[in-house]
Amino acid sequence: MSKKVLPQQGTAKPNFVRKWRQARGLSQEKLADLIDATTSTISRIETGKQGFTAEAQEAIAQALNVDKIDLLCHDPDNQMNTISEEIRKATPEQQEQISRIVRALLASG
């Protein structure tokens, strides 16, 4: 990534950056390298001591292979989030098949 991730001024909000980073098996150092930031910046973002810009959020989301909203709203430890993530990775044909299976399961219940 060619852009430097700069801190956002103002109050930081709680986030799931640390949990997503850990779920992806990345160290703070590796994530920092991927987005051209410092390890201390990653640490401050993860602990909520520092906010991050929309550009930084996009860079982190890309590095972790998640949607931007996941960093703020979705705990990767939550089973439904894990299922949703797997469905997002599926091809359109697979997603249609998953949808048919879910509808059939719900109808038979």
C-alpha positions as CSV (number, residue, x, y, z in Angstrom):
1,M,0.0,0.0,0.0
2,S,1.5,3.3,-0.9
3,K,-0.6,5.6,1.4
4,K,0.5,6.2,4.9
5,V,-2.2,5.4,7.4
6,L,-2.6,8.5,9.5
7,P,-4.5,8.8,12.8
8,Q,-7.9,10.5,12.9
9,Q,-8.3,13.3,15.3
10,G,-11.1,13.1,17.8
11,T,-12.7,10.3,19.8
12,A,-12.0,6.8,18.8
13,K,-14.9,4.3,18.7
14,P,-14.9,0.6,19.9
15,N,-13.9,-1.7,17.1
16,F,-13.1,-5.3,16.2
17,V,-9.8,-4.7,14.4
18,R,-7.8,-6.8,17.0
19,K,-10.2,-9.7,16.8
20,W,-10.2,-9.7,13.0
21,R,-6.4,-9.4,12.9
22,Q,-6.1,-12.3,15.3
23,A,-8.7,-14.3,13.3
24,R,-6.5,-13.9,10.2
25,G,-3.4,-15.0,12.1
26,L,-1.6,-11.7,11.6
27,S,0.7,-9.9,14.1
28,Q,0.4,-6.2,14.7
29,E,3.7,-5.9,12.9
30,K,2.5,-7.7,9.8
31,L,-0.7,-5.7,9.6
32,A,1.3,-2.5,10.0
33,D,3.6,-3.5,7.2
34,L,0.6,-4.3,4.9
35,I,-1.0,-0.9,5.4
36,D,2.2,1.2,5.7
37,A,1.6,2.1,9.3
38,T,3.5,1.8,12.6
39,T,2.9,-1.0,15.1
40,S,2.0,1.6,17.7
41,T,-0.7,3.0,15.4
42,I,-2.2,-0.4,15.0
43,S,-2.1,-0.9,18.8
44,R,-3.7,2.5,19.5
45,I,-6.5,1.7,16.9
46,E,-7.1,-1.7,18.4
47,T,-7.4,-0.4,21.9
48,G,-9.6,2.4,21.0
49,K,-7.1,5.1,22.0
50,Q,-7.0,6.4,18.4
51,G,-9.6,6.6,15.7
52,F,-8.9,6.0,12.1
53,T,-9.8,7.7,8.8
54,A,-12.0,6.2,6.1
55,E,-8.8,5.6,4.1
56,A,-7.2,3.7,7.0
57,Q,-10.4,1.7,7.6
58,E,-10.4,0.7,3.9
59,A,-6.7,-0.3,4.0
60,I,-7.2,-2.3,7.2
61,A,-10.3,-4.0,5.8
62,Q,-8.5,-4.9,2.6
63,A,-5.5,-6.3,4.5
64,L,-7.8,-8.4,6.6
65,N,-10.1,-9.4,3.7
66,V,-13.2,-8.1,5.4
67,D,-15.8,-5.5,4.7
68,K,-15.2,-2.1,6.3
69,I,-18.3,-2.4,8.4
70,D,-17.0,-5.6,9.9
71,L,-14.2,-3.7,11.6
72,L,-16.8,-1.7,13.5
73,C,-19.8,-3.9,13.9
74,H,-19.1,-7.6,13.5
75,D,-17.2,-9.7,16.0
76,P,-15.5,-12.6,14.1
77,D,-16.0,-14.8,17.2
78,N,-19.8,-14.6,16.6
79,Q,-21.0,-17.8,14.8
80,M,-23.5,-15.9,12.6
81,N,-20.7,-13.5,11.5
82,T,-18.6,-16.5,10.6
83,I,-21.4,-18.0,8.5
84,S,-22.0,-14.6,6.8
85,E,-18.3,-14.3,5.9
86,E,-18.3,-17.8,4.3
87,I,-21.4,-17.0,2.3
88,R,-19.8,-13.7,1.1
89,K,-16.8,-15.7,-0.2
90,A,-19.1,-18.1,-2.2
91,T,-19.7,-17.7,-5.9
92,P,-23.1,-16.3,-7.0
93,E,-24.1,-19.9,-8.0
94,Q,-23.0,-21.2,-4.6
95,Q,-24.9,-18.4,-2.8
96,E,-28.1,-19.3,-4.7
97,Q,-27.6,-22.9,-3.7
98,I,-27.1,-21.9,-0.1
99,S,-30.3,-19.8,-0.2
100,R,-32.3,-22.8,-1.6
101,I,-31.0,-25.1,1.1
102,V,-31.7,-22.6,3.9
103,R,-35.3,-22.0,2.6
104,A,-35.8,-25.8,2.4
105,L,-34.5,-26.2,6.0
106,L,-36.7,-23.5,7.3
107,A,-39.8,-24.8,5.5
108,S,-39.3,-28.3,6.9
109,G,-39.0,-27.1,10.5
